[in-house]
Amino acid sequence: MKIKSISVYEIVSPFPQGYRLSRGRKWTSFESTIVAIKTDAGLVGWGELQTVGANYLPAFAKGAIAAIDVLGPQLIGKDPLHLDRINYFMDHLLYGHPYAKSAIDMACWDILGKATGMPLCVLLGGRFEGGLDLMAAPYFGSKEEMLALTQDLREKGYRRLSVKLGGDVAEDVSTLRAILENAQPGEEFYADCNRGWTRDQALRVMRQIRDLDVYIEQPCASYEDCLAVRRRTDHPIILDEIIDSPEMVMRIIADDAADLINIKISRVGGLTKARRARDMCVTAGIPMTLQDVGGSGIVQAAIFHLAQSTPKEFRHSVFDPLSVVSDPLTDAPILVRDGAVVEASDRPGLGQDILPGSLSDPIAVYGERG
């Protein structure tokens, strides 16, 4: 089988209420880059990456489009079923930019599933038992706004909640205490400052919340600061934004730097590398939250399949991107109706295809048109 063409689409999803994170960062839209890979066998695979502005991670939409422009022409004629070879080839062509490679890798996995008639969770290691416990975030706002958002998510069935904090010690302690005073049995909370604390601020917050049962997620910007904080607290630590490759997961395991690891598919370079990172964590006995930055039903499917192929005791929570952006663009999104526990699709590949008419004309096409 050979890649016949690669089409690139650009999607901007408005978020008028504003998505806010620590240190005053705010965005009113999310940008997705969607890739369709067509083969000479008539199969089409879909991939997607979404970015949140240019100051959340070292990834942005225009960078992805430019990187795919380097990769796309060179991939025409390659066999999409040889996933490790495709990844090796992309890394040889372009150093870095794993987020851009993720959409291509995801589309190749979708083709592999469709070619074999198997859902991706089977190909990624096998379907493990149990539903996926979805996580949602009452995104950063005033204490009152976050209390209301938390209650709304609770009523929808979410039991894994990521509390977004702002970087001010007194306000963050007050917000955490207010939310956790109303915690219900079976709920688990992540205190996520998204790199917003300095080392001293993180330690001050944790001294003041010693009595609270909460995970501390990515307290500081640098790995060294996060490691120093971990060695001075008995709160379980989650690492997130700094995990940008399977190699970084190896380092974290060697340093005993985290109790739980957040794997975002596009941040590590796609499903192929996310699987490698996942398997390292399983081998080391470290649970995970399985996520991506965001996206439509295409990203949702990729997350859910990676999670469903992970042993239940190691998948602490799973992010549903449709809890933030409501338009799935796809024909078979998995929607939360009777509680926030779901299972990956049984359909071949990702199990979701873009609905006809959901996309405008491609902004770039490599290889044969039509």
Secondary structure per residue as TSV (DSSP state, phi and psi in degrees):
chain	resnum	aa	ss	phi	psi
A	1	M	-	360.0	142.9
A	2	K	-	-129.9	149.7
A	3	I	E	-74.3	124.0
A	4	K	E	-94.2	-40.9
A	5	S	E	-156.2	156.7
A	6	I	E	-130.5	120.4
A	7	S	E	-109.5	140.9
A	8	V	E	-119.9	130.6
A	9	Y	E	-122.2	149.6
A	10	E	E	-118.3	129.6
A	11	I	E	-129.2	132.5
A	12	V	E	-116.3	120.1
A	13	S	E	-104.5	112.4
A	14	P	E	-65.2	146.1
A	15	F	E	-138.2	73.8
A	16	P	E	-60.8	-28.3
A	17	Q	E	-71.9	-14.3
A	18	G	E	85.3	127.9
A	19	Y	E	-102.1	118.8
A	20	R	E	-117.8	142.4
A	21	L	E	-131.7	179.7
A	22	S	T	-57.1	161.0
A	23	R	T	61.7	31.2
A	24	G	T	76.0	10.6
A	25	R	E	-74.3	133.3
A	26	K	E	-147.8	138.7
A	27	W	E	-133.8	143.7
A	28	T	E	-112.2	11.5
A	29	S	E	-160.3	160.9
A	30	F	E	-121.1	140.3
A	31	E	E	-112.1	126.7
A	32	S	E	-113.6	142.5
A	33	T	E	-114.7	117.8
A	34	I	E	-110.2	136.7
A	35	V	E	-119.9	133.2
A	36	A	E	-116.1	120.7
A	37	I	E	-106.6	121.1
A	38	K	E	-103.2	142.2
A	39	T	E	-111.9	166.6
A	40	D	T	-72.6	-6.1
A	41	A	T	-94.6	2.9
A	42	G	S	88.1	1.9
A	43	L	-	-86.5	148.0
A	44	V	E	-125.0	128.2
A	45	G	E	-111.7	143.8
A	46	W	E	-113.4	139.6
A	47	G	E	-140.4	158.9
A	48	E	E	-155.0	146.8
A	49	L	E	-136.4	147.1
A	50	Q	E	-126.1	142.2
A	51	T	E	-119.0	154.8
A	52	V	-	-116.8	88.2
A	53	G	-	63.2	-168.4
A	54	A	S	-110.9	2.3
A	55	N	S	-122.9	23.5
A	56	Y	S	-94.9	-56.5
A	57	L	S	-128.6	165.6
A	58	P	S	-73.9	65.1
A	59	A	-	-156.8	136.0
A	60	F	-	-151.5	157.1
A	61	A	H	-60.3	-44.8
A	62	K	H	-66.2	-31.2
A	63	G	H	-66.0	-39.3
A	64	A	H	-64.0	-44.0
A	65	I	H	-63.2	-42.7
A	66	A	H	-65.2	-39.8
A	67	A	H	-66.7	-40.7
A	68	I	H	-65.3	-30.0
A	69	D	H	-64.5	-30.1
A	70	V	H	-76.0	-41.3
A	71	L	H	-80.8	-41.4
A	72	G	H	-52.9	-53.9
A	73	P	H	-60.1	-31.2
A	74	Q	H	-79.6	-14.4
A	75	L	H	-90.7	-13.0
A	76	I	T	-62.3	129.7
A	77	G	T	93.3	-10.2
A	78	K	S	-79.3	157.1
A	79	D	-	-86.2	114.4
A	80	P	T	-71.0	-13.4
A	81	L	T	-79.0	-16.4
A	82	H	-	-90.8	76.9
A	83	L	H	-66.2	-42.5
A	84	D	H	-66.7	-36.6
A	85	R	H	-66.7	-40.1
A	86	I	H	-60.4	-44.3
A	87	N	H	-66.6	-41.9
A	88	Y	H	-61.0	-41.7
A	89	F	H	-65.2	-44.7
A	90	M	H	-62.9	-40.5
A	91	D	H	-67.1	-29.9
A	92	H	H	-72.2	-36.3
A	93	L	H	-75.1	-38.0
A	94	L	S	-141.0	117.8
A	95	Y	S	-79.9	128.8
A	96	G	S	80.1	-155.2
A	97	H	-	52.0	50.2
A	98	P	H	-63.1	-31.3
A	99	Y	H	-60.8	-38.4
A	100	A	H	-68.2	-38.1
A	101	K	H	-68.7	-24.1
A	102	S	H	-60.4	-43.8
A	103	A	H	-63.4	-39.1
A	104	I	H	-67.1	-46.4
A	105	D	H	-59.9	-43.2
A	106	M	H	-61.2	-42.9
A	107	A	H	-64.2	-37.3
A	108	C	H	-65.5	-39.5
A	109	W	H	-62.0	-40.8
A	110	D	H	-60.6	-41.0
A	111	I	H	-63.9	-42.9
A	112	L	H	-58.9	-43.7
A	113	G	H	-63.5	-42.3
A	114	K	H	-69.5	-35.2
A	115	A	H	-67.5	-33.7
A	116	T	H	-96.8	-9.2
A	117	G	T	72.1	24.3
A	118	M	-	-121.3	143.2
A	119	P	B	-68.9	152.3
A	120	L	H	-63.0	-31.8
A	121	C	H	-60.3	-32.5
A	122	V	H	-68.7	-44.2
A	123	L	H	-70.3	-27.4
A	124	L	T	-82.9	1.0
A	125	G	T	145.4	-14.1
A	126	G	-	116.7	148.3
A	127	R	-	-81.1	112.8
A	128	F	-	-87.7	153.8
A	129	E	S	-68.8	162.8
A	130	G	S	90.6	154.3
A	131	G	-	-80.7	166.5
A	132	L	E	-95.8	120.1
A	133	D	E	-78.6	110.0
A	134	L	E	-79.5	144.5
A	135	M	E	-110.4	144.2
A	136	A	E	-137.9	163.8
A	137	A	-	-124.8	122.6
A	138	P	-	-74.0	88.2
A	139	Y	-	-53.6	156.1
A	140	F	S	-58.8	132.9
A	141	G	-	-164.3	-158.6
A	142	S	-	-69.2	164.1
A	143	K	H	-56.4	-43.3
A	144	E	H	-65.5	-41.9
A	145	E	H	-62.6	-42.3
A	146	M	H	-70.5	-34.7
A	147	L	H	-63.2	-42.4
A	148	A	H	-66.6	-43.4
A	149	L	H	-63.5	-40.4
A	150	T	H	-61.4	-43.5
A	151	Q	H	-64.7	-39.1
A	152	D	H	-63.3	-43.4
A	153	L	H	-66.8	-37.0
A	154	R	H	-61.5	-42.3
A	155	E	H	-67.2	-24.9
A	156	K	T	-81.9	-7.7
A	157	G	T	107.7	-0.5
A	158	Y	-	-70.4	134.1
A	159	R	-	-122.3	0.4
A	160	R	E	-119.7	114.1
A	161	L	E	-126.7	126.6
A	162	S	E	-100.1	110.2
A	163	V	E	-86.4	115.0
A	164	K	E	-81.8	124.9
A	165	L	-	-111.5	161.9
A	166	G	-	-103.8	-14.5
A	167	G	S	106.8	-7.2
A	168	D	-	-96.3	123.4
A	169	V	H	-58.8	-53.2
A	170	A	H	-63.1	-44.4
A	171	E	H	-66.6	-40.0
A	172	D	H	-66.4	-41.4
A	173	V	H	-63.5	-44.4
A	174	S	H	-62.6	-42.9
A	175	T	H	-64.8	-45.8
A	176	L	H	-59.7	-44.8
A	177	R	H	-64.0	-40.7
A	178	A	H	-64.1	-42.1
A	179	I	H	-71.7	-43.2
A	180	L	H	-76.2	-18.2
A	181	E	T	-61.7	-27.6
A	182	N	T	-103.0	13.3
A	183	A	-	-60.3	141.5
A	184	Q	-	-104.9	155.9
A	185	P	T	-55.6	136.3
A	186	G	T	89.8	-9.0
A	187	E	-	-85.6	147.2
A	188	E	E	-131.7	142.0
A	189	F	E	-123.0	142.3
A	190	Y	E	-112.7	126.9
A	191	A	E	-92.1	103.7
A	192	D	E	-114.6	110.0
A	193	C	-	-96.4	1.0
A	194	N	T	47.6	51.5
A	195	R	T	73.1	15.3
A	196	G	-	-84.8	-14.6
A	197	W	-	-96.3	147.6
A	198	T	-	-78.9	170.1
A	199	R	H	-58.6	-44.7
A	200	D	H	-67.5	-37.3
A	201	Q	H	-64.5	-42.8
A	202	A	H	-59.7	-44.1
A	203	L	H	-66.2	-37.4
A	204	R	H	-65.0	-43.8
A	205	V	H	-59.7	-47.0
A	206	M	H	-69.5	-30.0
A	207	R	H	-65.4	-33.4
A	208	Q	H	-84.3	-10.7
A	209	I	T	-121.5	29.0
A	210	R	T	-57.6	-27.8
A	211	D	T	-85.5	-4.6
A	212	L	S	-95.6	138.5
A	213	D	-	-89.1	95.2
A	214	V	-	-152.5	143.5
A	215	Y	E	-80.5	145.8
A	216	I	E	-104.8	119.5
A	217	E	E	-109.8	126.7
A	218	Q	-	39.1	65.5
A	219	P	-	-65.2	-36.3
A	220	C	S	-127.0	168.3
A	221	A	S	-75.0	-39.0
A	222	S	S	-98.5	154.1
A	223	Y	H	-61.2	-41.5
A	224	E	H	-62.8	-41.6
A	225	D	H	-68.2	-41.2
A	226	C	H	-61.5	-41.2
A	227	L	H	-65.2	-40.6
A	228	A	H	-63.5	-40.0
A	229	V	H	-65.9	-43.7
A	230	R	H	-57.2	-38.2
A	231	R	T	-75.6	-3.6
A	232	R	T	-119.9	12.8
A	233	T	-	-140.6	156.0
A	234	D	-	-104.6	5.3
A	235	H	S	-71.1	139.0
A	236	P	-	-65.7	137.8
A	237	I	E	-108.1	133.9
A	238	I	E	-108.5	135.0
A	239	L	E	-107.9	140.3
A	240	D	-	-134.1	-83.4
A	241	E	T	-59.5	-28.7
A	242	I	T	-78.4	-8.4
A	243	I	-	-85.8	94.8
A	244	D	-	-115.8	10.0
A	245	S	S	-172.3	159.7
A	246	P	H	-60.2	-31.4
A	247	E	H	-62.7	-36.7
A	248	M	H	-67.8	-35.4
A	249	V	H	-62.9	-40.3
A	250	M	H	-58.7	-42.6
A	251	R	H	-65.6	-42.0
A	252	I	H	-62.7	-42.7
A	253	I	H	-63.1	-44.2
A	254	A	H	-63.0	-36.4
A	255	D	H	-89.2	-2.4
A	256	D	T	50.5	51.6
A	257	A	-	-94.0	-6.2
A	258	A	-	-152.0	153.0
A	259	D	S	-96.6	-19.3
A	260	L	E	-151.9	141.5
A	261	I	E	-121.0	136.2
A	262	N	E	-100.0	117.0
A	263	I	E	-105.2	112.6
A	264	K	E	-99.6	125.6
A	265	I	H	-57.8	-51.9
A	266	S	H	-70.1	-27.8
A	267	R	H	-69.4	-31.0
A	268	V	H	-94.0	-5.0
A	269	G	T	113.4	6.2
A	270	G	S	124.1	-179.2
A	271	L	H	-65.7	-34.7
A	272	T	H	-60.2	-47.1
A	273	K	H	-79.7	-29.7
A	274	A	H	-64.3	-37.7
A	275	R	H	-63.2	-42.1
A	276	R	H	-60.5	-46.3
A	277	A	H	-63.5	-42.0
A	278	R	H	-58.8	-45.5
A	279	D	H	-67.1	-33.4
A	280	M	H	-61.7	-44.0
A	281	C	H	-64.7	-42.0
A	282	V	H	-62.1	-43.5
A	283	T	H	-62.1	-38.2
A	284	A	H	-84.4	-6.5
A	285	G	T	76.7	29.7
A	286	I	-	-106.3	121.0
A	287	P	-	-67.3	164.7
A	288	M	E	-136.5	154.7
A	289	T	E	-104.9	129.9
A	290	L	E	-108.0	121.0
A	291	Q	E	-148.5	-176.7
A	292	D	-	-151.5	174.7
A	293	V	S	-63.8	-39.4
A	294	G	-	160.7	-178.2
A	295	G	-	148.3	-168.0
A	296	S	S	-90.0	-159.8
A	297	G	H	-63.0	-23.0
A	298	I	H	-64.7	-49.4
A	299	V	H	-65.8	-39.9
A	300	Q	H	-54.7	-47.1
A	301	A	H	-61.8	-42.3
A	302	A	H	-61.8	-44.5
A	303	I	H	-61.0	-48.7
A	304	F	H	-65.1	-37.9
A	305	H	H	-68.5	-41.4
A	306	L	H	-60.6	-42.1
A	307	A	H	-68.6	-42.1
A	308	Q	H	-65.9	-23.7
A	309	S	T	-93.1	13.1
A	310	T	S	-108.3	133.7
A	311	P	-	-51.9	139.1
A	312	K	G	-55.0	-39.3
A	313	E	G	-69.6	-12.4
A	314	F	G	-105.4	-7.4
A	315	R	E	-100.9	91.4
A	316	H	E	-68.3	-40.7
A	317	S	E	-160.0	165.5
A	318	V	E	-136.1	131.5
A	319	F	E	-87.8	135.5
A	320	D	-	-106.7	107.5
A	321	P	G	-63.1	-22.2
A	322	L	G	-75.7	-3.5
A	323	S	G	-76.3	-12.7
A	324	V	T	-109.9	-55.7
A	325	V	-	-103.9	119.3
A	326	S	-	-86.1	-14.7
A	327	D	-	-90.0	109.0
A	328	P	-	-76.2	-22.7
A	329	L	-	66.9	-4.4
A	330	T	B	-117.3	169.5
A	331	D	S	-86.6	-15.5
A	332	A	S	-143.8	53.8
A	333	P	-	-66.2	152.1
A	334	I	-	-97.3	111.7
A	335	L	-	-103.6	141.4
A	336	V	-	-78.9	117.8
A	337	R	-	-123.3	-55.5
A	338	D	S	-113.5	50.9
A	339	G	S	107.8	150.6
A	340	A	S	-89.0	54.2
A	341	V	E	-131.1	123.9
A	342	V	E	-133.5	176.7
A	343	E	-	-133.6	151.6
A	344	A	-	-65.8	155.5
A	345	S	-	-65.1	154.2
A	346	D	-	-93.5	-5.2
A	347	R	S	-70.8	155.8
A	348	P	S	-62.7	150.3
A	349	G	B	66.3	-141.8
A	350	L	T	-65.1	-26.8
A	351	G	S	84.9	8.0
A	352	Q	-	-141.6	138.0
A	353	D	-	-124.7	149.6
A	354	I	B	-62.6	133.7
A	355	L	-	-68.1	139.0
A	356	P	T	-56.3	135.4
A	357	G	T	85.8	-3.4
A	358	S	S	-76.9	-23.3
A	359	L	S	-114.0	146.3
A	360	S	-	-80.8	-173.0
A	361	D	-	-61.8	147.8
A	362	P	-	-64.5	149.5
A	363	I	S	-86.4	-13.9
A	364	A	E	-157.7	144.7
A	365	V	E	-135.7	128.9
A	366	Y	E	-114.2	136.8
A	367	G	E	89.4	-155.0
A	368	E	-	-77.1	135.3
A	369	R	-	-85.7	153.2
A	370	G	-	89.0	360.0
